[in-house]
Amino acid sequence: MAHWAKRGKRSYQITAYLGYDGEGKKIQPTKTIRIEDDNLLRTTKKLERFLDQEALKFQMEVESSEY
């Protein structure tokens, strides 16, 4: 499962959860994306939909070991 969090005016951080390692620490790779489209920043629903899609793509990349 991945989620996103706002980092600045145009940047968001995506975090994917992969469970725990042998020492009990969480495995959480992260990726920061920057939104350049002003129209996307104006509409909340479109922005959330875009960020959810990016989070899903990132989760799939991490799980398939492409990241």
PDB file of N, H, CA, C and O in Angstrom:
ATOM      1  N   MET A   1       0.844  -1.169   0.000  1.00  0.00           N
ATOM      2  CA  MET A   1       0.000   0.000   0.000  1.00  0.00           C
ATOM      3  C   MET A   1       0.894   1.238   0.000  1.00  0.00           C
ATOM      4  O   MET A   1       1.880   1.299   0.734  1.00  0.00           O
ATOM      5  N   ALA A   2       0.551   2.199  -0.809  1.00  0.00           N
ATOM      6  H   ALA A   2      -0.250   2.148  -1.406  1.00  0.00           H
ATOM      7  CA  ALA A   2       1.315   3.440  -0.896  1.00  0.00           C
ATOM      8  C   ALA A   2       0.401   4.616  -0.576  1.00  0.00           C
ATOM      9  O   ALA A   2      -0.811   4.558  -0.782  1.00  0.00           O
ATOM     10  N   HIS A   3       1.000   5.665  -0.077  1.00  0.00           N
ATOM     11  H   HIS A   3       1.985   5.712   0.090  1.00  0.00           H
ATOM     12  CA  HIS A   3       0.239   6.882   0.148  1.00  0.00           C
ATOM     13  C   HIS A   3       1.103   8.077  -0.198  1.00  0.00           C
ATOM     14  O   HIS A   3       2.309   7.944  -0.405  1.00  0.00           O
ATOM     15  N   TRP A   4       0.486   9.238  -0.261  1.00  0.00           N
ATOM     16  H   TRP A   4      -0.494   9.346  -0.093  1.00  0.00           H
ATOM     17  CA  TRP A   4       1.193  10.453  -0.615  1.00  0.00           C
ATOM     18  C   TRP A   4       0.960  11.517   0.449  1.00  0.00           C
ATOM     19  O   TRP A   4      -0.033  11.491   1.176  1.00  0.00           O
ATOM     20  N   ALA A   5       1.904  12.453   0.521  1.00  0.00           N
ATOM     21  H   ALA A   5       2.710  12.474  -0.069  1.00  0.00           H
ATOM     22  CA  ALA A   5       1.811  13.560   1.466  1.00  0.00           C
ATOM     23  C   ALA A   5       2.377  14.811   0.800  1.00  0.00           C
ATOM     24  O   ALA A   5       3.332  14.736   0.027  1.00  0.00           O
ATOM     25  N   LYS A   6       1.784  15.947   1.106  1.00  0.00           N
ATOM     26  H   LYS A   6       1.009  16.007   1.734  1.00  0.00           H
ATOM     27  CA  LYS A   6       2.235  17.203   0.525  1.00  0.00           C
ATOM     28  C   LYS A   6       3.531  17.633   1.193  1.00  0.00           C
ATOM     29  O   LYS A   6       3.654  17.573   2.416  1.00  0.00           O
ATOM     30  N   ARG A   7       4.501  18.068   0.386  1.00  0.00           N
ATOM     31  H   ARG A   7       4.401  18.116  -0.607  1.00  0.00           H
ATOM     32  CA  ARG A   7       5.801  18.495   0.903  1.00  0.00           C
ATOM     33  C   ARG A   7       6.010  19.994   0.736  1.00  0.00           C
ATOM     34  O   ARG A   7       6.686  20.611   1.559  1.00  0.00           O
ATOM     35  N   GLY A   8       5.458  20.582  -0.289  1.00  0.00           N
ATOM     36  H   GLY A   8       4.909  20.081  -0.958  1.00  0.00           H
ATOM     37  CA  GLY A   8       5.617  21.998  -0.565  1.00  0.00           C
ATOM     38  C   GLY A   8       4.463  22.469  -1.428  1.00  0.00           C
ATOM     39  O   GLY A   8       3.432  21.801  -1.503  1.00  0.00           O
ATOM     40  N   LYS A   9       4.622  23.620  -2.085  1.00  0.00           N
ATOM     41  H   LYS A   9       5.459  24.164  -2.024  1.00  0.00           H
ATOM     42  CA  LYS A   9       3.535  24.116  -2.928  1.00  0.00           C
ATOM     43  C   LYS A   9       3.253  23.209  -4.111  1.00  0.00           C
ATOM     44  O   LYS A   9       2.095  23.014  -4.481  1.00  0.00           O
ATOM     45  N   ARG A  10       4.299  22.652  -4.708  1.00  0.00           N
ATOM     46  H   ARG A  10       5.240  22.810  -4.408  1.00  0.00           H
ATOM     47  CA  ARG A  10       4.140  21.833  -5.905  1.00  0.00           C
ATOM     48  C   ARG A  10       4.701  20.424  -5.769  1.00  0.00           C
ATOM     49  O   ARG A  10       4.674  19.670  -6.742  1.00  0.00           O
ATOM     50  N   SER A  11       5.201  20.044  -4.618  1.00  0.00           N
ATOM     51  H   SER A  11       5.223  20.657  -3.828  1.00  0.00           H
ATOM     52  CA  SER A  11       5.827  18.733  -4.500  1.00  0.00           C
ATOM     53  C   SER A  11       5.075  17.848  -3.511  1.00  0.00           C
ATOM     54  O   SER A  11       4.532  18.312  -2.508  1.00  0.00           O
ATOM     55  N   TYR A  12       5.065  16.566  -3.830  1.00  0.00           N
ATOM     56  H   TYR A  12       5.506  16.189  -4.644  1.00  0.00           H
ATOM     57  CA  TYR A  12       4.414  15.560  -3.011  1.00  0.00           C
ATOM     58  C   TYR A  12       5.362  14.378  -2.850  1.00  0.00           C
ATOM     59  O   TYR A  12       6.118  14.051  -3.766  1.00  0.00           O
ATOM     60  N   GLN A  13       5.320  13.748  -1.702  1.00  0.00           N
ATOM     61  H   GLN A  13       4.706  14.013  -0.958  1.00  0.00           H
ATOM     62  CA  GLN A  13       6.152  12.582  -1.438  1.00  0.00           C
ATOM     63  C   GLN A  13       5.272  11.342  -1.415  1.00  0.00           C
ATOM     64  O   GLN A  13       4.253  11.298  -0.726  1.00  0.00           O
ATOM     65  N   ILE A  14       5.680  10.339  -2.177  1.00  0.00           N
ATOM     66  H   ILE A  14       6.507  10.375  -2.737  1.00  0.00           H
ATOM     67  CA  ILE A  14       4.965   9.070  -2.224  1.00  0.00           C
ATOM     68  C   ILE A  14       5.777   8.050  -1.433  1.00  0.00           C
ATOM     69  O   ILE A  14       6.982   7.912  -1.642  1.00  0.00           O
ATOM     70  N   THR A  15       5.117   7.343  -0.532  1.00  0.00           N
ATOM     71  H   THR A  15       4.138   7.456  -0.363  1.00  0.00           H
ATOM     72  CA  THR A  15       5.766   6.337   0.296  1.00  0.00           C
ATOM     73  C   THR A  15       5.077   4.999   0.082  1.00  0.00           C
ATOM     74  O   THR A  15       3.851   4.910   0.148  1.00  0.00           O
ATOM     75  N   ALA A  16       5.856   3.965  -0.171  1.00  0.00           N
ATOM     76  H   ALA A  16       6.852   4.037  -0.224  1.00  0.00           H
ATOM     77  CA  ALA A  16       5.332   2.612  -0.330  1.00  0.00           C
ATOM     78  C   ALA A  16       5.742   1.787   0.889  1.00  0.00           C
ATOM     79  O   ALA A  16       6.859   1.922   1.389  1.00  0.00           O
ATOM     80  N   TYR A  17       4.855   0.951   1.355  1.00  0.00           N
ATOM     81  H   TYR A  17       3.948   0.842   0.949  1.00  0.00           H
ATOM     82  CA  TYR A  17       5.138   0.099   2.505  1.00  0.00           C
ATOM     83  C   TYR A  17       5.351  -1.337   2.039  1.00  0.00           C
ATOM     84  O   TYR A  17       4.522  -1.902   1.326  1.00  0.00           O
ATOM     85  N   LEU A  18       6.472  -1.916   2.451  1.00  0.00           N
ATOM     86  H   LEU A  18       7.146  -1.458   3.030  1.00  0.00           H
ATOM     87  CA  LEU A  18       6.797  -3.278   2.037  1.00  0.00           C
ATOM     88  C   LEU A  18       6.946  -4.233   3.213  1.00  0.00           C
ATOM     89  O   LEU A  18       7.446  -5.345   3.044  1.00  0.00           O
ATOM     90  N   GLY A  19       6.529  -3.825   4.375  1.00  0.00           N
ATOM     91  H   GLY A  19       6.123  -2.922   4.512  1.00  0.00           H
ATOM     92  CA  GLY A  19       6.634  -4.693   5.539  1.00  0.00           C
ATOM     93  C   GLY A  19       7.838  -4.335   6.388  1.00  0.00           C
ATOM     94  O   GLY A  19       8.238  -3.173   6.463  1.00  0.00           O
ATOM     95  N   TYR A  20       8.416  -5.347   7.029  1.00  0.00           N
ATOM     96  H   TYR A  20       8.092  -6.291   6.969  1.00  0.00           H
ATOM     97  CA  TYR A  20       9.524  -5.152   7.954  1.00  0.00           C
ATOM     98  C   TYR A  20      10.716  -6.002   7.537  1.00  0.00           C
ATOM     99  O   TYR A  20      10.559  -7.065   6.936  1.00  0.00           O
ATOM    100  N   ASP A  21      11.922  -5.512   7.869  1.00  0.00           N
ATOM    101  H   ASP A  21      12.050  -4.649   8.358  1.00  0.00           H
ATOM    102  CA  ASP A  21      13.120  -6.294   7.584  1.00  0.00           C
ATOM    103  C   ASP A  21      13.417  -7.215   8.763  1.00  0.00           C
ATOM    104  O   ASP A  21      12.607  -7.320   9.684  1.00  0.00           O
ATOM    105  N   GLY A  22      14.546  -7.870   8.745  1.00  0.00           N
ATOM    106  H   GLY A  22      15.205  -7.785   7.997  1.00  0.00           H
ATOM    107  CA  GLY A  22      14.909  -8.823   9.785  1.00  0.00           C
ATOM    108  C   GLY A  22      15.125  -8.203  11.151  1.00  0.00           C
ATOM    109  O   GLY A  22      15.004  -8.892  12.164  1.00  0.00           O
ATOM    110  N   GLU A  23      15.439  -6.927  11.203  1.00  0.00           N
ATOM    111  H   GLU A  23      15.537  -6.367  10.381  1.00  0.00           H
ATOM    112  CA  GLU A  23      15.672  -6.250  12.475  1.00  0.00           C
ATOM    113  C   GLU A  23      14.415  -5.580  13.025  1.00  0.00           C
ATOM    114  O   GLU A  23      14.454  -4.960  14.088  1.00  0.00           O
ATOM    115  N   GLY A  24      13.304  -5.704  12.306  1.00  0.00           N
ATOM    116  H   GLY A  24      13.272  -6.207  11.443  1.00  0.00           H
ATOM    117  CA  GLY A  24      12.056  -5.114  12.759  1.00  0.00           C
ATOM    118  C   GLY A  24      11.823  -3.693  12.284  1.00  0.00           C
ATOM    119  O   GLY A  24      10.874  -3.045  12.727  1.00  0.00           O
ATOM    120  N   LYS A  25      12.673  -3.190  11.385  1.00  0.00           N
ATOM    121  H   LYS A  25      13.444  -3.717  11.026  1.00  0.00           H
ATOM    122  CA  LYS A  25      12.494  -1.844  10.853  1.00  0.00           C
ATOM    123  C   LYS A  25      11.558  -1.886   9.640  1.00  0.00           C
ATOM    124  O   LYS A  25      11.559  -2.850   8.875  1.00  0.00           O
ATOM    125  N   LYS A  26      10.765  -0.830   9.481  1.00  0.00           N
ATOM    126  H   LYS A  26      10.765  -0.047  10.102  1.00  0.00           H
ATOM    127  CA  LYS A  26       9.873  -0.750   8.331  1.00  0.00           C
ATOM    128  C   LYS A  26      10.672  -0.524   7.053  1.00  0.00           C
ATOM    129  O   LYS A  26      11.658   0.213   7.047  1.00  0.00           O
ATOM    130  N   ILE A  27      10.235  -1.164   5.977  1.00  0.00           N
ATOM    131  H   ILE A  27       9.434  -1.763   5.982  1.00  0.00           H
ATOM    132  CA  ILE A  27      10.818  -0.945   4.657  1.00  0.00           C
ATOM    133  C   ILE A  27       9.889   0.023   3.938  1.00  0.00           C
ATOM    134  O   ILE A  27       8.777  -0.344   3.556  1.00  0.00           O
ATOM    135  N   GLN A  28      10.349   1.269   3.753  1.00  0.00           N
ATOM    136  H   GLN A  28      11.252   1.567   4.064  1.00  0.00           H
ATOM    137  CA  GLN A  28       9.524   2.320   3.186  1.00  0.00           C
ATOM    138  C   GLN A  28      10.285   3.119   2.131  1.00  0.00           C
ATOM    139  O   GLN A  28      10.816   4.183   2.447  1.00  0.00           O
ATOM    140  N   PRO A  29      10.354   2.645   0.902  1.00  0.00           N
ATOM    141  CA  PRO A  29      10.982   3.470  -0.132  1.00  0.00           C
ATOM    142  C   PRO A  29      10.106   4.679  -0.437  1.00  0.00           C
ATOM    143  O   PRO A  29       8.880   4.593  -0.385  1.00  0.00           O
ATOM    144  N   THR A  30      10.738   5.805  -0.755  1.00  0.00           N
ATOM    145  H   THR A  30      11.735   5.875  -0.797  1.00  0.00           H
ATOM    146  CA  THR A  30      10.004   7.033  -1.039  1.00  0.00           C
ATOM    147  C   THR A  30      10.411   7.612  -2.386  1.00  0.00           C
ATOM    148  O   THR A  30      11.485   7.324  -2.915  1.00  0.00           O
ATOM    149  N   LYS A  31       9.527   8.431  -2.920  1.00  0.00           N
ATOM    150  H   LYS A  31       8.655   8.665  -2.491  1.00  0.00           H
ATOM    151  CA  LYS A  31       9.766   9.108  -4.190  1.00  0.00           C
ATOM    152  C   LYS A  31       9.072  10.465  -4.105  1.00  0.00           C
ATOM    153  O   LYS A  31       7.937  10.548  -3.637  1.00  0.00           O
ATOM    154  N   THR A  32       9.733  11.515  -4.547  1.00  0.00           N
ATOM    155  H   THR A  32      10.656  11.448  -4.927  1.00  0.00           H
ATOM    156  CA  THR A  32       9.148  12.847  -4.561  1.00  0.00           C
ATOM    157  C   THR A  32       8.796  13.209  -5.996  1.00  0.00           C
ATOM    158  O   THR A  32       9.617  13.074  -6.904  1.00  0.00           O
ATOM    159  N   ILE A  33       7.568  13.669  -6.188  1.00  0.00           N
ATOM    160  H   ILE A  33       6.901  13.779  -5.451  1.00  0.00           H
ATOM    161  CA  ILE A  33       7.153  14.113  -7.516  1.00  0.00           C
ATOM    162  C   ILE A  33       6.805  15.591  -7.443  1.00  0.00           C
ATOM    163  O   ILE A  33       6.375  16.099  -6.408  1.00  0.00           O
ATOM    164  N   ARG A  34       6.998  16.256  -8.549  1.00  0.00           N
ATOM    165  H   ARG A  34       7.347  15.843  -9.391  1.00  0.00           H
ATOM    166  CA  ARG A  34       6.728  17.679  -8.646  1.00  0.00           C
ATOM    167  C   ARG A  34       5.620  17.901  -9.672  1.00  0.00           C
ATOM    168  O   ARG A  34       5.686  17.379 -10.785  1.00  0.00           O
ATOM    169  N   ILE A  35       4.606  18.672  -9.298  1.00  0.00           N
ATOM    170  H   ILE A  35       4.552  19.095  -8.394  1.00  0.00           H
ATOM    171  CA  ILE A  35       3.475  18.953 -10.169  1.00  0.00           C
ATOM    172  C   ILE A  35       3.765  20.249 -10.924  1.00  0.00           C
ATOM    173  O   ILE A  35       3.900  21.308 -10.309  1.00  0.00           O
ATOM    174  N   GLU A  36       3.861  20.173 -12.238  1.00  0.00           N
ATOM    175  H   GLU A  36       3.751  19.313 -12.737  1.00  0.00           H
ATOM    176  CA  GLU A  36       4.148  21.352 -13.056  1.00  0.00           C
ATOM    177  C   GLU A  36       2.878  21.931 -13.677  1.00  0.00           C
ATOM    178  O   GLU A  36       2.870  23.095 -14.078  1.00  0.00           O
ATOM    179  N   ASP A  37       1.821  21.156 -13.764  1.00  0.00           N
ATOM    180  H   ASP A  37       1.827  20.210 -13.439  1.00  0.00           H
ATOM    181  CA  ASP A  37       0.574  21.577 -14.405  1.00  0.00           C
ATOM    182  C   ASP A  37      -0.249  22.424 -13.433  1.00  0.00           C
ATOM    183  O   ASP A  37      -0.726  21.920 -12.417  1.00  0.00           O
ATOM    184  N   ASP A  38      -0.416  23.714 -13.748  1.00  0.00           N
ATOM    185  H   ASP A  38      -0.029  24.123 -14.574  1.00  0.00           H
ATOM    186  CA  ASP A  38      -1.183  24.608 -12.880  1.00  0.00           C
ATOM    187  C   ASP A  38      -2.657  24.219 -12.819  1.00  0.00           C
ATOM    188  O   ASP A  38      -3.291  24.371 -11.775  1.00  0.00           O
ATOM    189  N   ASN A  39      -3.206  23.721 -13.917  1.00  0.00           N
ATOM    190  H   ASN A  39      -2.691  23.598 -14.765  1.00  0.00           H
ATOM    191  CA  ASN A  39      -4.615  23.310 -13.926  1.00  0.00           C
ATOM    192  C   ASN A  39      -4.860  22.155 -12.964  1.00  0.00           C
ATOM    193  O   ASN A  39      -5.922  22.070 -12.347  1.00  0.00           O
ATOM    194  N   LEU A  40      -3.897  21.285 -12.837  1.00  0.00           N
ATOM    195  H   LEU A  40      -3.034  21.355 -13.338  1.00  0.00           H
ATOM    196  CA  LEU A  40      -4.030  20.149 -11.925  1.00  0.00           C
ATOM    197  C   LEU A  40      -4.003  20.609 -10.474  1.00  0.00           C
ATOM    198  O   LEU A  40      -4.678  20.025  -9.626  1.00  0.00           O
ATOM    199  N   LEU A  41      -3.243  21.632 -10.188  1.00  0.00           N
ATOM    200  H   LEU A  41      -2.695  22.107 -10.877  1.00  0.00           H
ATOM    201  CA  LEU A  41      -3.156  22.145  -8.826  1.00  0.00           C
ATOM    202  C   LEU A  41      -4.421  22.899  -8.402  1.00  0.00           C
ATOM    203  O   LEU A  41      -4.682  23.038  -7.207  1.00  0.00           O
ATOM    204  N   ARG A  42      -5.192  23.377  -9.348  1.00  0.00           N
ATOM    205  H   ARG A  42      -4.979  23.265 -10.319  1.00  0.00           H
ATOM    206  CA  ARG A  42      -6.401  24.137  -9.028  1.00  0.00           C
ATOM    207  C   ARG A  42      -7.572  23.257  -8.628  1.00  0.00           C
ATOM    208  O   ARG A  42      -8.433  23.694  -7.865  1.00  0.00           O
ATOM    209  N   THR A  43      -7.623  22.034  -9.122  1.00  0.00           N
ATOM    210  H   THR A  43      -6.923  21.679  -9.742  1.00  0.00           H
ATOM    211  CA  THR A  43      -8.759  21.158  -8.846  1.00  0.00           C
ATOM    212  C   THR A  43      -8.341  20.051  -7.894  1.00  0.00           C
ATOM    213  O   THR A  43      -7.407  19.300  -8.173  1.00  0.00           O
ATOM    214  N   THR A  44      -9.027  19.956  -6.787  1.00  0.00           N
ATOM    215  H   THR A  44      -9.786  20.566  -6.560  1.00  0.00           H
ATOM    216  CA  THR A  44      -8.665  19.001  -5.746  1.00  0.00           C
ATOM    217  C   THR A  44      -8.902  17.557  -6.178  1.00  0.00           C
ATOM    218  O   THR A  44      -8.050  16.695  -5.960  1.00  0.00           O
ATOM    219  N   LYS A  45     -10.052  17.291  -6.787  1.00  0.00           N
ATOM    220  H   LYS A  45     -10.744  17.991  -6.964  1.00  0.00           H
ATOM    221  CA  LYS A  45     -10.384  15.914  -7.171  1.00  0.00           C
ATOM    222  C   LYS A  45      -9.418  15.365  -8.222  1.00  0.00           C
ATOM    223  O   LYS A  45      -8.965  14.224  -8.127  1.00  0.00           O
ATOM    224  N   LYS A  46      -9.108  16.193  -9.226  1.00  0.00           N
ATOM    225  H   LYS A  46      -9.476  17.120  -9.303  1.00  0.00           H
ATOM    226  CA  LYS A  46      -8.182  15.739 -10.269  1.00  0.00           C
ATOM    227  C   LYS A  46      -6.790  15.515  -9.695  1.00  0.00           C
ATOM    228  O   LYS A  46      -6.107  14.560 -10.065  1.00  0.00           O
ATOM    229  N   LEU A  47      -6.371  16.388  -8.797  1.00  0.00           N
ATOM    230  H   LEU A  47      -6.926  17.164  -8.496  1.00  0.00           H
ATOM    231  CA  LEU A  47      -5.055  16.257  -8.173  1.00  0.00           C
ATOM    232  C   LEU A  47      -4.994  14.984  -7.340  1.00  0.00           C
ATOM    233  O   LEU A  47      -4.017  14.241  -7.422  1.00  0.00           O
ATOM    234  N   GLU A  48      -6.019  14.723  -6.543  1.00  0.00           N
ATOM    235  H   GLU A  48      -6.813  15.327  -6.476  1.00  0.00           H
ATOM    236  CA  GLU A  48      -6.042  13.506  -5.723  1.00  0.00           C
ATOM    237  C   GLU A  48      -6.052  12.259  -6.597  1.00  0.00           C
ATOM    238  O   GLU A  48      -5.372  11.280  -6.287  1.00  0.00           O
ATOM    239  N   ARG A  49      -6.812  12.284  -7.679  1.00  0.00           N
ATOM    240  H   ARG A  49      -7.364  13.079  -7.931  1.00  0.00           H
ATOM    241  CA  ARG A  49      -6.869  11.141  -8.591  1.00  0.00           C
ATOM    242  C   ARG A  49      -5.495  10.903  -9.221  1.00  0.00           C
ATOM    243  O   ARG A  49      -5.042   9.762  -9.321  1.00  0.00           O
ATOM    244  N   PHE A  50      -4.831  11.990  -9.647  1.00  0.00           N
ATOM    245  H   PHE A  50      -5.199  12.916  -9.566  1.00  0.00           H
ATOM    246  CA  PHE A  50      -3.494  11.887 -10.235  1.00  0.00           C
ATOM    247  C   PHE A  50      -2.498  11.322  -9.225  1.00  0.00           C
ATOM    248  O   PHE A  50      -1.716  10.432  -9.560  1.00  0.00           O
ATOM    249  N   LEU A  51      -2.518  11.831  -7.996  1.00  0.00           N
ATOM    250  H   LEU A  51      -3.153  12.554  -7.724  1.00  0.00           H
ATOM    251  CA  LEU A  51      -1.583  11.371  -6.972  1.00  0.00           C
ATOM    252  C   LEU A  51      -1.851   9.915  -6.587  1.00  0.00           C
ATOM    253  O   LEU A  51      -0.911   9.164  -6.327  1.00  0.00           O
ATOM    254  N   ASP A  52      -3.113   9.513  -6.547  1.00  0.00           N
ATOM    255  H   ASP A  52      -3.877  10.123  -6.758  1.00  0.00           H
ATOM    256  CA  ASP A  52      -3.430   8.108  -6.264  1.00  0.00           C
ATOM    257  C   ASP A  52      -2.895   7.192  -7.366  1.00  0.00           C
ATOM    258  O   ASP A  52      -2.388   6.106  -7.085  1.00  0.00           O
ATOM    259  N   GLN A  53      -3.011   7.636  -8.628  1.00  0.00           N
ATOM    260  H   GLN A  53      -3.423   8.518  -8.857  1.00  0.00           H
ATOM    261  CA  GLN A  53      -2.472   6.851  -9.740  1.00  0.00           C
ATOM    262  C   GLN A  53      -0.956   6.747  -9.661  1.00  0.00           C
ATOM    263  O   GLN A  53      -0.391   5.678  -9.889  1.00  0.00           O
ATOM    264  N   GLU A  54      -0.297   7.855  -9.338  1.00  0.00           N
ATOM    265  H   GLU A  54      -0.757   8.724  -9.153  1.00  0.00           H
ATOM    266  CA  GLU A  54       1.157   7.846  -9.211  1.00  0.00           C
ATOM    267  C   GLU A  54       1.601   6.963  -8.047  1.00  0.00           C
ATOM    268  O   GLU A  54       2.619   6.278  -8.142  1.00  0.00           O
ATOM    269  N   ALA A  55       0.850   6.976  -6.959  1.00  0.00           N
ATOM    270  H   ALA A  55       0.023   7.532  -6.882  1.00  0.00           H
ATOM    271  CA  ALA A  55       1.179   6.126  -5.813  1.00  0.00           C
ATOM    272  C   ALA A  55       1.035   4.653  -6.187  1.00  0.00           C
ATOM    273  O   ALA A  55       1.858   3.827  -5.793  1.00  0.00           O
ATOM    274  N   LEU A  56       0.001   4.327  -6.938  1.00  0.00           N
ATOM    275  H   LEU A  56      -0.668   4.998  -7.259  1.00  0.00           H
ATOM    276  CA  LEU A  56      -0.195   2.945  -7.379  1.00  0.00           C
ATOM    277  C   LEU A  56       0.932   2.503  -8.316  1.00  0.00           C
ATOM    278  O   LEU A  56       1.439   1.388  -8.198  1.00  0.00           O
ATOM    279  N   LYS A  57       1.325   3.386  -9.251  1.00  0.00           N
ATOM    280  H   LYS A  57       0.914   4.292  -9.346  1.00  0.00           H
ATOM    281  CA  LYS A  57       2.441   3.071 -10.157  1.00  0.00           C
ATOM    282  C   LYS A  57       3.728   2.840  -9.367  1.00  0.00           C
ATOM    283  O   LYS A  57       4.473   1.900  -9.644  1.00  0.00           O
ATOM    284  N   PHE A  58       3.983   3.700  -8.387  1.00  0.00           N
ATOM    285  H   PHE A  58       3.378   4.464  -8.163  1.00  0.00           H
ATOM    286  CA  PHE A  58       5.201   3.568  -7.589  1.00  0.00           C
ATOM    287  C   PHE A  58       5.186   2.270  -6.789  1.00  0.00           C
ATOM    288  O   PHE A  58       6.210   1.594  -6.686  1.00  0.00           O
ATOM    289  N   GLN A  59       4.034   1.916  -6.223  1.00  0.00           N
ATOM    290  H   GLN A  59       3.202   2.465  -6.306  1.00  0.00           H
ATOM    291  CA  GLN A  59       3.921   0.665  -5.470  1.00  0.00           C
ATOM    292  C   GLN A  59       4.231  -0.529  -6.376  1.00  0.00           C
ATOM    293  O   GLN A  59       4.927  -1.458  -5.967  1.00  0.00           O
ATOM    294  N   MET A  60       3.715  -0.501  -7.599  1.00  0.00           N
ATOM    295  H   MET A  60       3.150   0.254  -7.931  1.00  0.00           H
ATOM    296  CA  MET A  60       3.958  -1.593  -8.548  1.00  0.00           C
ATOM    297  C   MET A  60       5.438  -1.647  -8.932  1.00  0.00           C
ATOM    298  O   MET A  60       6.002  -2.735  -9.047  1.00  0.00           O
ATOM    299  N   GLU A  61       6.070  -0.492  -9.130  1.00  0.00           N
ATOM    300  H   GLU A  61       5.611   0.392  -9.037  1.00  0.00           H
ATOM    301  CA  GLU A  61       7.504  -0.462  -9.446  1.00  0.00           C
ATOM    302  C   GLU A  61       8.336  -1.078  -8.327  1.00  0.00           C
ATOM    303  O   GLU A  61       9.257  -1.856  -8.577  1.00  0.00           O
ATOM    304  N   VAL A  62       8.003  -0.725  -7.106  1.00  0.00           N
ATOM    305  H   VAL A  62       7.255  -0.093  -6.903  1.00  0.00           H
ATOM    306  CA  VAL A  62       8.759  -1.208  -5.969  1.00  0.00           C
ATOM    307  C   VAL A  62       8.559  -2.703  -5.785  1.00  0.00           C
ATOM    308  O   VAL A  62       9.518  -3.427  -5.519  1.00  0.00           O
ATOM    309  N   GLU A  63       7.342  -3.169  -5.921  1.00  0.00           N
ATOM    310  H   GLU A  63       6.562  -2.581  -6.137  1.00  0.00           H
ATOM    311  CA  GLU A  63       7.066  -4.598  -5.740  1.00  0.00           C
ATOM    312  C   GLU A  63       7.678  -5.454  -6.842  1.00  0.00           C
ATOM    313  O   GLU A  63       8.011  -6.616  -6.608  1.00  0.00           O
ATOM    314  N   SER A  64       7.832  -4.892  -8.041  1.00  0.00           N
ATOM    315  H   SER A  64       7.561  -3.948  -8.231  1.00  0.00           H
ATOM    316  CA  SER A  64       8.421  -5.673  -9.129  1.00  0.00           C
ATOM    317  C   SER A  64       9.931  -5.497  -9.187  1.00  0.00           C
ATOM    318  O   SER A  64      10.569  -5.967 -10.130  1.00  0.00           O
ATOM    319  N   SER A  65      10.508  -4.836  -8.209  1.00  0.00           N
ATOM    320  H   SER A  65       9.990  -4.454  -7.444  1.00  0.00           H
ATOM    321  CA  SER A  65      11.962  -4.618  -8.086  1.00  0.00           C
ATOM    322  C   SER A  65      12.537  -3.778  -9.224  1.00  0.00           C
ATOM    323  O   SER A  65      13.711  -3.929  -9.563  1.00  0.00           O
ATOM    324  N   GLU A  66      11.742  -2.905  -9.814  1.00  0.00           N
ATOM    325  H   GLU A  66      10.788  -2.782  -9.539  1.00  0.00           H
ATOM    326  CA  GLU A  66      12.242  -2.008 -10.853  1.00  0.00           C
ATOM    327  C   GLU A  66      12.745  -0.707 -10.259  1.00  0.00           C
ATOM    328  O   GLU A  66      13.419   0.060 -10.947  1.00  0.00           O
ATOM    329  N   TYR A  67      12.431  -0.434  -8.977  1.00  0.00           N
ATOM    330  H   TYR A  67      11.883  -1.057  -8.418  1.00  0.00           H
ATOM    331  CA  TYR A  67      12.801   0.822  -8.362  1.00  0.00           C
ATOM    332  C   TYR A  67      14.178   0.699  -7.775  1.00  0.00           C
ATOM    333  O   TYR A  67      14.692   1.659  -7.200  1.00  0.00           O
TER     334      TYR A  67
END
